[in-house]
Amino acid sequence: MTGPGRDAPPDVTGSWVHAFEEDTPAGAVYRPADRPFPPARRPRRRIEFRPDGTYTERRPARDDRLNEVRGRWEAQGTDQIAVTFPDGGGSPFDLTVLSRTEDRLVLAR
């Protein structure tokens, strides 16, 4: 991540849980993992961006348990994040950060 300033990417570090009931057509909404969530029939996707560049994703599997995948993340400009899986745990992808506040992260769909 780059230093402070207008061109610095938003700080996405932390553990986030998909608050799918808050999604919009433009973006998927994530809230901090330590926030209480209402009960849901489907498991909630969880993502974590660690300061050391480690990326962890826990996504629902076919049996509704959360399947964990680990990779690496790196900021690419002011609103892009590149996620890679050096150990072959998945296909690389990019995320676009639409907004970030203390209690809300919105990623483009």
N, CA, C and O atoms as a GROMACS GRO file, in nm:
protein
  436
    1MET      N    1   0.085  -0.116   0.000
    1MET     CA    2   0.000   0.000   0.000
    1MET      C    3   0.090   0.124   0.000
    1MET      O    4   0.202   0.121   0.051
    2THR      N    5   0.041   0.229  -0.057
    2THR     CA    6   0.119   0.351  -0.064
    2THR      C    7   0.092   0.438   0.057
    2THR      O    8   0.005   0.408   0.139
    3GLY      N    9   0.167   0.546   0.068
    3GLY     CA   10   0.153   0.636   0.182
    3GLY      C   11   0.024   0.716   0.178
    3GLY      O   12  -0.055   0.702   0.084
    4PRO      N   13   0.003   0.801   0.279
    4PRO     CA   14  -0.121   0.878   0.286
    4PRO      C   15  -0.130   0.978   0.173
    4PRO      O   16  -0.028   1.022   0.118
    5GLY      N   17  -0.251   1.014   0.138
    5GLY     CA   18  -0.274   1.111   0.032
    5GLY      C   19  -0.399   1.075  -0.046
    5GLY      O   20  -0.458   0.969  -0.026
    6ARG      N   21  -0.439   1.164  -0.135
    6ARG     CA   22  -0.561   1.140  -0.212
    6ARG      C   23  -0.549   1.021  -0.306
    6ARG      O   24  -0.649   0.956  -0.336
    7ASP      N   25  -0.428   0.992  -0.355
    7ASP     CA   26  -0.411   0.883  -0.450
    7ASP      C   27  -0.381   0.750  -0.382
    7ASP      O   28  -0.360   0.649  -0.450
    8ALA      N   29  -0.381   0.748  -0.250
    8ALA     CA   30  -0.355   0.624  -0.177
    8ALA      C   31  -0.479   0.536  -0.183
    8ALA      O   32  -0.591   0.586  -0.175
    9PRO      N   33  -0.460   0.405  -0.197
    9PRO     CA   34  -0.576   0.316  -0.196
    9PRO      C   35  -0.638   0.312  -0.057
    9PRO      O   36  -0.570   0.338   0.042
   10PRO      N   37  -0.767   0.280  -0.050
   10PRO     CA   38  -0.829   0.269   0.083
   10PRO      C   39  -0.770   0.153   0.160
   10PRO      O   40  -0.732   0.052   0.102
   11ASP      N   41  -0.763   0.168   0.290
   11ASP     CA   42  -0.711   0.062   0.375
   11ASP      C   43  -0.818  -0.045   0.393
   11ASP      O   44  -0.917  -0.023   0.463
   12VAL      N   45  -0.799  -0.159   0.331
   12VAL     CA   46  -0.898  -0.266   0.339
   12VAL      C   47  -0.859  -0.374   0.439
   12VAL      O   48  -0.931  -0.472   0.455
   13THR      N   49  -0.745  -0.355   0.508
   13THR     CA   50  -0.701  -0.459   0.601
   13THR      C   51  -0.808  -0.486   0.705
   13THR      O   52  -0.879  -0.396   0.750
   14GLY      N   53  -0.818  -0.613   0.742
   14GLY     CA   54  -0.914  -0.655   0.841
   14GLY      C   55  -0.991  -0.776   0.794
   14GLY      O   56  -0.971  -0.826   0.683
   15SER      N   57  -1.079  -0.823   0.881
   15SER     CA   58  -1.167  -0.937   0.851
   15SER      C   59  -1.306  -0.884   0.822
   15SER      O   60  -1.361  -0.806   0.901
   16TRP      N   61  -1.362  -0.926   0.709
   16TRP     CA   62  -1.490  -0.875   0.662
   16TRP      C   63  -1.586  -0.989   0.634
   16TRP      O   64  -1.546  -1.096   0.589
   17VAL      N   65  -1.713  -0.965   0.659
   17VAL     CA   66  -1.819  -1.064   0.636
   17VAL      C   67  -1.921  -1.003   0.540
   17VAL      O   68  -1.959  -0.887   0.553
   18HIS      N   69  -1.963  -1.083   0.443
   18HIS     CA   70  -2.058  -1.036   0.342
   18HIS      C   71  -2.196  -1.013   0.405
   18HIS      O   72  -2.259  -1.105   0.455
   19ALA      N   73  -2.239  -0.890   0.400
   19ALA     CA   74  -2.373  -0.852   0.448
   19ALA      C   75  -2.463  -0.847   0.325
   19ALA      O   76  -2.504  -0.739   0.282
   20PHE      N   77  -2.494  -0.963   0.268
   20PHE     CA   78  -2.562  -0.970   0.138
   20PHE      C   79  -2.696  -0.900   0.135
   20PHE      O   80  -2.742  -0.858   0.028
   21GLU      N   81  -2.760  -0.886   0.250
   21GLU     CA   82  -2.889  -0.817   0.254
   21GLU      C   83  -2.874  -0.666   0.228
   21GLU      O   84  -2.973  -0.598   0.204
   22GLU      N   85  -2.750  -0.615   0.233
   22GLU     CA   86  -2.724  -0.474   0.207
   22GLU      C   87  -2.667  -0.449   0.068
   22GLU      O   88  -2.643  -0.334   0.031
   23ASP      N   89  -2.646  -0.554  -0.010
   23ASP     CA   90  -2.589  -0.539  -0.145
   23ASP      C   91  -2.674  -0.446  -0.231
   23ASP      O   92  -2.795  -0.433  -0.212
   24THR      N   93  -2.608  -0.382  -0.326
   24THR     CA   94  -2.675  -0.300  -0.426
   24THR      C   95  -2.643  -0.359  -0.562
   24THR      O   96  -2.557  -0.446  -0.572
   25PRO      N   97  -2.710  -0.314  -0.667
   25PRO     CA   98  -2.674  -0.364  -0.800
   25PRO      C   99  -2.528  -0.339  -0.836
   25PRO      O  100  -2.469  -0.414  -0.914
   26ALA      N  101  -2.469  -0.233  -0.781
   26ALA     CA  102  -2.331  -0.199  -0.814
   26ALA      C  103  -2.228  -0.269  -0.726
   26ALA      O  104  -2.116  -0.296  -0.772
   27GLY      N  105  -2.263  -0.300  -0.600
   27GLY     CA  106  -2.160  -0.350  -0.512
   27GLY      C  107  -2.205  -0.449  -0.406
   27GLY      O  108  -2.321  -0.451  -0.365
   28ALA      N  109  -2.109  -0.530  -0.363
   28ALA     CA  110  -2.129  -0.624  -0.253
   28ALA      C  111  -2.079  -0.558  -0.125
   28ALA      O  112  -1.968  -0.504  -0.121
   29VAL      N  113  -2.161  -0.561  -0.022
   29VAL     CA  114  -2.131  -0.492   0.104
   29VAL      C  115  -2.075  -0.591   0.205
   29VAL      O  116  -2.130  -0.699   0.226
   30TYR      N  117  -1.964  -0.552   0.268
   30TYR     CA  118  -1.899  -0.630   0.372
   30TYR      C  119  -1.893  -0.545   0.498
   30TYR      O  120  -1.873  -0.424   0.493
   31ARG      N  121  -1.910  -0.612   0.611
   31ARG     CA  122  -1.902  -0.547   0.742
   31ARG      C  123  -1.791  -0.614   0.823
   31ARG      O  124  -1.755  -0.728   0.794
   32PRO      N  125  -1.736  -0.544   0.924
   32PRO     CA  126  -1.631  -0.607   1.006
   32PRO      C  127  -1.681  -0.738   1.069
   32PRO      O  128  -1.797  -0.749   1.108
   33ALA      N  129  -1.592  -0.836   1.078
   33ALA     CA  130  -1.630  -0.968   1.127
   33ALA      C  131  -1.676  -0.967   1.272
   33ALA      O  132  -1.750  -1.056   1.313
   34ASP      N  133  -1.634  -0.868   1.350
   34ASP     CA  134  -1.674  -0.865   1.491
   34ASP      C  135  -1.811  -0.800   1.512
   34ASP      O  136  -1.857  -0.786   1.625
   35ARG      N  137  -1.875  -0.761   1.404
   35ARG     CA  138  -2.009  -0.701   1.411
   35ARG      C  139  -2.114  -0.812   1.419
   35ARG      O  140  -2.097  -0.915   1.355
   36PRO      N  141  -2.221  -0.792   1.497
   36PRO     CA  142  -2.327  -0.894   1.498
   36PRO      C  143  -2.405  -0.893   1.367
   36PRO      O  144  -2.430  -0.787   1.309
   37PHE      N  145  -2.442  -1.012   1.321
   37PHE     CA  146  -2.519  -1.027   1.198
   37PHE      C  147  -2.649  -1.098   1.228
   37PHE      O  148  -2.655  -1.182   1.318
   38PRO      N  149  -2.754  -1.065   1.154
   38PRO     CA  150  -2.880  -1.138   1.174
   38PRO      C  151  -2.866  -1.281   1.123
   38PRO      O  152  -2.782  -1.308   1.037
   39PRO      N  153  -2.947  -1.372   1.174
   39PRO     CA  154  -2.943  -1.510   1.124
   39PRO      C  155  -2.972  -1.513   0.974
   39PRO      O  156  -3.048  -1.432   0.922
   40ALA      N  157  -2.909  -1.608   0.906
   40ALA     CA  158  -2.930  -1.624   0.762
   40ALA      C  159  -2.935  -1.772   0.728
   40ALA      O  160  -2.869  -1.853   0.791
   41ARG      N  161  -3.014  -1.805   0.628
   41ARG     CA  162  -3.026  -1.945   0.585
   41ARG      C  163  -2.901  -1.994   0.512
   41ARG      O  164  -2.871  -2.113   0.512
   42ARG      N  165  -2.830  -1.902   0.450
   42ARG     CA  166  -2.708  -1.941   0.378
   42ARG      C  167  -2.586  -1.888   0.451
   42ARG      O  168  -2.593  -1.784   0.518
   43PRO      N  169  -2.474  -1.958   0.440
   43PRO     CA  170  -2.351  -1.911   0.506
   43PRO      C  171  -2.303  -1.780   0.444
   43PRO      O  172  -2.325  -1.754   0.326
   44ARG      N  173  -2.239  -1.699   0.524
   44ARG     CA  174  -2.187  -1.571   0.478
   44ARG      C  175  -2.039  -1.585   0.438
   44ARG      O  176  -1.958  -1.640   0.512
   45ARG      N  177  -2.007  -1.535   0.320
   45ARG     CA  178  -1.869  -1.533   0.273
   45ARG      C  179  -1.787  -1.442   0.363
   45ARG      O  180  -1.834  -1.336   0.406
   46ARG      N  181  -1.664  -1.484   0.392
   46ARG     CA  182  -1.575  -1.406   0.477
   46ARG      C  183  -1.444  -1.384   0.402
   46ARG      O  184  -1.391  -1.476   0.340
   47ILE      N  185  -1.391  -1.262   0.410
   47ILE     CA  186  -1.263  -1.232   0.350
   47ILE      C  187  -1.176  -1.159   0.451
   47ILE      O  188  -1.226  -1.085   0.536
   48GLU      N  189  -1.046  -1.182   0.440
   48GLU     CA  190  -0.953  -1.116   0.531
   48GLU      C  191  -0.833  -1.067   0.451
   48GLU      O  192  -0.772  -1.143   0.376
   49PHE      N  193  -0.801  -0.940   0.471
   49PHE     CA  194  -0.683  -0.879   0.412
   49PHE      C  195  -0.588  -0.847   0.527
   49PHE      O  196  -0.615  -0.756   0.606
   50ARG      N  197  -0.478  -0.921   0.537
   50ARG     CA  198  -0.382  -0.895   0.645
   50ARG      C  199  -0.277  -0.795   0.599
   50ARG      O  200  -0.247  -0.787   0.480
   51PRO      N  201  -0.222  -0.717   0.693
   51PRO     CA  202  -0.121  -0.617   0.656
   51PRO      C  203   0.002  -0.677   0.586
   51PRO      O  204   0.069  -0.607   0.511
   52ASP      N  205   0.032  -0.804   0.611
   52ASP     CA  206   0.149  -0.867   0.549
   52ASP      C  207   0.123  -0.914   0.406
   52ASP      O  208   0.210  -0.976   0.344
   53GLY      N  209   0.002  -0.886   0.352
   53GLY     CA  210  -0.031  -0.926   0.215
   53GLY      C  211  -0.101  -1.059   0.204
   53GLY      O  212  -0.132  -1.103   0.093
   54THR      N  213  -0.128  -1.125   0.316
   54THR     CA  214  -0.199  -1.253   0.314
   54THR      C  215  -0.348  -1.226   0.292
   54THR      O  216  -0.407  -1.137   0.353
   55TYR      N  217  -0.408  -1.304   0.204
   55TYR     CA  218  -0.551  -1.298   0.176
   55TYR      C  219  -0.612  -1.432   0.213
   55TYR      O  220  -0.561  -1.537   0.174
   56THR      N  221  -0.721  -1.429   0.288
   56THR     CA  222  -0.793  -1.550   0.322
   56THR      C  223  -0.940  -1.530   0.287
   56THR      O  224  -1.000  -1.428   0.319
   57GLU      N  225  -0.995  -1.629   0.220
   57GLU     CA  226  -1.137  -1.625   0.185
   57GLU      C  227  -1.202  -1.753   0.233
   57GLU      O  228  -1.150  -1.863   0.212
   58ARG      N  229  -1.315  -1.738   0.298
   58ARG     CA  230  -1.395  -1.852   0.341
   58ARG      C  231  -1.529  -1.839   0.269
   58ARG      O  232  -1.610  -1.752   0.300
   59ARG      N  233  -1.550  -1.927   0.171
   59ARG     CA  234  -1.672  -1.919   0.090
   59ARG      C  235  -1.754  -2.045   0.107
   59ARG      O  236  -1.700  -2.152   0.133
   60PRO      N  237  -1.885  -2.032   0.092
   60PRO     CA  238  -1.971  -2.149   0.108
   60PRO      C  239  -1.939  -2.257   0.004
   60PRO      O  240  -1.924  -2.229  -0.115
   61ALA      N  241  -1.929  -2.381   0.053
   61ALA     CA  242  -1.909  -2.497  -0.034
   61ALA      C  243  -2.045  -2.559  -0.063
   61ALA      O  244  -2.148  -2.510  -0.017
   62ARG      N  245  -2.045  -2.666  -0.140
   62ARG     CA  246  -2.173  -2.731  -0.177
   62ARG      C  247  -2.252  -2.780  -0.056
   62ARG      O  248  -2.375  -2.785  -0.060
   63ASP      N  249  -2.182  -2.817   0.050
   63ASP     CA  250  -2.251  -2.867   0.169
   63ASP      C  251  -2.279  -2.755   0.271
   63ASP      O  252  -2.312  -2.783   0.387
   64ASP      N  253  -2.266  -2.629   0.229
   64ASP     CA  254  -2.291  -2.510   0.310
   64ASP      C  255  -2.186  -2.484   0.418
   64ASP      O  256  -2.198  -2.386   0.492
   65ARG      N  257  -2.084  -2.568   0.427
   65ARG     CA  258  -1.974  -2.534   0.517
   65ARG      C  259  -1.884  -2.433   0.446
   65ARG      O  260  -1.886  -2.423   0.323
   66LEU      N  261  -1.806  -2.358   0.522
   66LEU     CA  262  -1.717  -2.260   0.463
   66LEU      C  263  -1.585  -2.327   0.424
   66LEU      O  264  -1.519  -2.390   0.507
   67ASN      N  265  -1.547  -2.311   0.298
   67ASN     CA  266  -1.424  -2.364   0.244
   67ASN      C  267  -1.320  -2.252   0.245
   67ASN      O  268  -1.345  -2.145   0.190
   68GLU      N  269  -1.204  -2.275   0.306
   68GLU     CA  270  -1.102  -2.171   0.318
   68GLU      C  271  -1.000  -2.180   0.206
   68GLU      O  272  -0.950  -2.288   0.173
   69VAL      N  273  -0.970  -2.063   0.146
   69VAL     CA  274  -0.870  -2.051   0.042
   69VAL      C  275  -0.776  -1.939   0.084
   69VAL      O  276  -0.820  -1.833   0.127
   70ARG      N  277  -0.644  -1.964   0.071
   70ARG     CA  278  -0.545  -1.862   0.108
   70ARG      C  279  -0.468  -1.816  -0.014
   70ARG      O  280  -0.438  -1.894  -0.105
   71GLY      N  281  -0.436  -1.688  -0.015
   71GLY     CA  282  -0.360  -1.631  -0.125
   71GLY      C  283  -0.286  -1.508  -0.079
   71GLY      O  284  -0.254  -1.492   0.038
   72ARG      N  285  -0.259  -1.420  -0.176
   72ARG     CA  286  -0.188  -1.295  -0.150
   72ARG      C  287  -0.269  -1.180  -0.212
   72ARG      O  288  -0.336  -1.199  -0.313
   73TRP      N  289  -0.262  -1.063  -0.149
   73TRP     CA  290  -0.328  -0.946  -0.206
   73TRP      C  291  -0.229  -0.831  -0.213
   73TRP      O  292  -0.133  -0.823  -0.136
   74GLU      N  293  -0.255  -0.742  -0.311
   74GLU     CA  294  -0.170  -0.625  -0.329
   74GLU      C  295  -0.254  -0.513  -0.389
   74GLU      O  296  -0.329  -0.534  -0.484
   75ALA      N  297  -0.240  -0.392  -0.333
   75ALA     CA  298  -0.310  -0.276  -0.387
   75ALA      C  299  -0.252  -0.242  -0.523
   75ALA      O  300  -0.130  -0.245  -0.543
   76GLN      N  301  -0.340  -0.210  -0.617
   76GLN     CA  302  -0.302  -0.173  -0.753
   76GLN      C  303  -0.368  -0.040  -0.786
   76GLN      O  304  -0.473  -0.039  -0.850
   77GLY      N  305  -0.311   0.069  -0.745
   77GLY     CA  306  -0.372   0.200  -0.771
   77GLY      C  307  -0.466   0.240  -0.659
   77GLY      O  308  -0.458   0.188  -0.548
   78THR      N  309  -0.555   0.333  -0.691
   78THR     CA  310  -0.639   0.392  -0.587
   78THR      C  311  -0.759   0.308  -0.548
   78THR      O  312  -0.814   0.327  -0.439
   79ASP      N  313  -0.802   0.216  -0.634
   79ASP     CA  314  -0.922   0.140  -0.598
   79ASP      C  315  -0.919  -0.006  -0.643
   79ASP      O  316  -1.021  -0.073  -0.639
   80GLN      N  317  -0.805  -0.054  -0.685
   80GLN     CA  318  -0.793  -0.191  -0.733
   80GLN      C  319  -0.708  -0.275  -0.638
   80GLN      O  320  -0.609  -0.228  -0.582
   81ILE      N  321  -0.749  -0.400  -0.622
   81ILE     CA  322  -0.674  -0.496  -0.542
   81ILE      C  323  -0.656  -0.621  -0.628
   81ILE      O  324  -0.753  -0.675  -0.681
   82ALA      N  325  -0.532  -0.666  -0.640
   82ALA     CA  326  -0.503  -0.789  -0.713
   82ALA      C  327  -0.489  -0.902  -0.611
   82ALA      O  328  -0.414  -0.889  -0.514
   83VAL      N  329  -0.560  -1.012  -0.633
   83VAL     CA  330  -0.553  -1.129  -0.546
   83VAL      C  331  -0.495  -1.244  -0.628
   83VAL      O  332  -0.544  -1.276  -0.737
   84THR      N  333  -0.391  -1.306  -0.575
   84THR     CA  334  -0.327  -1.420  -0.643
   84THR      C  335  -0.319  -1.539  -0.547
   84THR      O  336  -0.332  -1.525  -0.426
   85PHE      N  337  -0.298  -1.655  -0.606
   85PHE     CA  338  -0.288  -1.778  -0.529
   85PHE      C  339  -0.161  -1.852  -0.570
   85PHE      O  340  -0.165  -1.944  -0.651
   86PRO      N  341  -0.046  -1.811  -0.514
   86PRO     CA  342   0.082  -1.869  -0.553
   86PRO      C  343   0.090  -2.021  -0.535
   86PRO      O  344   0.165  -2.087  -0.607
   87ASP      N  345   0.014  -2.076  -0.443
   87ASP     CA  346   0.017  -2.221  -0.419
   87ASP      C  347  -0.087  -2.295  -0.502
   87ASP      O  348  -0.109  -2.415  -0.480
   88GLY      N  349  -0.152  -2.226  -0.596
   88GLY     CA  350  -0.248  -2.292  -0.683
   88GLY      C  351  -0.385  -2.313  -0.622
   88GLY      O  352  -0.460  -2.398  -0.671
   89GLY      N  353  -0.421  -2.240  -0.518
   89GLY     CA  354  -0.550  -2.259  -0.453
   89GLY      C  355  -0.667  -2.195  -0.524
   89GLY      O  356  -0.781  -2.210  -0.481
   90GLY      N  357  -0.640  -2.123  -0.633
   90GLY     CA  358  -0.747  -2.058  -0.706
   90GLY      C  359  -0.693  -1.978  -0.822
   90GLY      O  360  -0.572  -1.968  -0.840
   91SER      N  361  -0.782  -1.920  -0.901
   91SER     CA  362  -0.744  -1.836  -1.013
   91SER      C  363  -0.730  -1.692  -0.967
   91SER      O  364  -0.812  -1.645  -0.888
   92PRO      N  365  -0.629  -1.621  -1.013
   92PRO     CA  366  -0.612  -1.480  -0.974
   92PRO      C  367  -0.732  -1.396  -1.018
   92PRO      O  368  -0.798  -1.427  -1.118
   93PHE      N  369  -0.760  -1.291  -0.942
   93PHE     CA  370  -0.868  -1.199  -0.979
   93PHE      C  371  -0.839  -1.062  -0.922
   93PHE      O  372  -0.755  -1.046  -0.833
   94ASP      N  373  -0.911  -0.963  -0.974
   94ASP     CA  374  -0.900  -0.826  -0.925
   94ASP      C  375  -1.030  -0.785  -0.857
   94ASP      O  376  -1.139  -0.828  -0.896
   95LEU      N  377  -1.017  -0.702  -0.756
   95LEU     CA  378  -1.132  -0.645  -0.686
   95LEU      C  379  -1.128  -0.494  -0.703
   95LEU      O  380  -1.020  -0.434  -0.702
   96THR      N  381  -1.244  -0.433  -0.718
   96THR     CA  382  -1.254  -0.288  -0.723
   96THR      C  383  -1.324  -0.240  -0.596
   96THR      O  384  -1.436  -0.282  -0.567
   97VAL      N  385  -1.257  -0.153  -0.522
   97VAL     CA  386  -1.313  -0.098  -0.399
   97VAL      C  387  -1.396   0.025  -0.436
   97VAL      O  388  -1.342   0.125  -0.484
   98LEU      N  389  -1.526   0.017  -0.413
   98LEU     CA  390  -1.614   0.130  -0.440
   98LEU      C  391  -1.614   0.230  -0.325
   98LEU      O  392  -1.618   0.351  -0.347
   99SER      N  393  -1.608   0.178  -0.201
   99SER     CA  394  -1.600   0.267  -0.085
   99SER      C  395  -1.552   0.186   0.036
   99SER      O  396  -1.563   0.064   0.041
  100ARG      N  397  -1.499   0.261   0.133
  100ARG     CA  398  -1.451   0.198   0.257
  100ARG      C  399  -1.466   0.298   0.369
  100ARG      O  400  -1.413   0.409   0.362
  101THR      N  401  -1.540   0.259   0.473
  101THR     CA  402  -1.547   0.337   0.596
  101THR      C  403  -1.505   0.242   0.708
  101THR      O  404  -1.471   0.127   0.683
  102GLU      N  405  -1.507   0.293   0.830
  102GLU     CA  406  -1.465   0.209   0.943
  102GLU      C  407  -1.548   0.082   0.956
  102GLU      O  408  -1.496  -0.022   0.994
  103ASP      N  409  -1.676   0.090   0.923
  103ASP     CA  410  -1.764  -0.026   0.944
  103ASP      C  411  -1.829  -0.079   0.815
  103ASP      O  412  -1.928  -0.152   0.821
  104ARG      N  413  -1.773  -0.042   0.699
  104ARG     CA  414  -1.835  -0.085   0.572
  104ARG      C  415  -1.733  -0.086   0.459
  104ARG      O  416  -1.662   0.012   0.436
  105LEU      N  417  -1.727  -0.197   0.389
  105LEU     CA  418  -1.643  -0.211   0.269
  105LEU      C  419  -1.735  -0.252   0.155
  105LEU      O  420  -1.810  -0.349   0.168
  106VAL      N  421  -1.730  -0.179   0.045
  106VAL     CA  422  -1.814  -0.211  -0.070
  106VAL      C  423  -1.723  -0.244  -0.188
  106VAL      O  424  -1.641  -0.162  -0.229
  107LEU      N  425  -1.740  -0.365  -0.242
  107LEU     CA  426  -1.662  -0.411  -0.356
  107LEU      C  427  -1.754  -0.422  -0.477
  107LEU      O  428  -1.868  -0.466  -0.466
  108ALA      N  429  -1.702  -0.381  -0.593
  108ALA     CA  430  -1.780  -0.391  -0.717
  108ALA      C  431  -1.815  -0.536  -0.742
  108ALA      O  432  -1.738  -0.627  -0.710
  109ARG      N  433  -1.932  -0.558  -0.801
  109ARG     CA  434  -1.976  -0.694  -0.834
  109ARG      C  435  -1.908  -0.742  -0.959
  109ARG      O  436  -1.932  -0.854  -1.003
   0.00000   0.00000   0.00000
